[in-house]
Amino acid sequence: MSSKLLIEKTSLVQKYAIVEEKILKYIRVMVLDKPRVDEIYLGKVEKYNKTMGSAFVNIGDHTVFLMSDQSLAEGETRLVQITREAEKTKLARASLDITIGGEYAVLILNSDTIKASKKTRGNPGTIELMEELAKIHDASYGILLRSKADIGNIELVKEEIEKNSALLQSLKSDGLGLKYSSFDENEYIQNL
């Protein structure tokens, strides 16, 4: 029996299909017409209301709504992360608090501290891991250790932090629009 994976992509739609012996066994259509939660964009502030601490930010094909206690200037470019998808008459919501989640740690762009999850704060292995990470941490981002992370898997934690740190640095590249999405097409295809 032969199986084929068919993929079709446009700027707004991705289609994945599995065909076995000329019979369609599976199809998934993903519409990419709006920003999704956790995606990170480089956007340009279109309008800023100082009184309300809110802004409209152009992220390329869309405008999102941003609440911020930071002062922003019209025309300024900033990284924003989608916190709520657009609804019928409401724009997607965004935040300046950028996070990249991993299995062992969450990196926080506008922070420089190392913290542990509430579940493991007092765990000796977690405390030892935090001390080891403090020796190599460059303070250009913060780290929140998840409950899986402790000194027993320090190499895996370091690897993940290095990979996501490089990703955070690459987000600052020029050009409005999508900079990061947690959708991993290769992983998705392997799971089909």
Secondary structure, DSSP 8 states (H G I E B T S, - for coil): --EEEEEEE-SSEEEEEEEETTEEEEEEEEE-SS--TT-EEEEEEEEEETTTTEEEEE-SS-EEEEE-SS---TT-EEEEEEEE---SSS--EEES--EEE-SSEEEETT---EEE-TTTTT-HHHHHHHHHHHHH--SSSEEEE-TT-SGGGHHHHHHHHHHHHHHHHHTT-SSSEEEE-S--HHHHHHT-
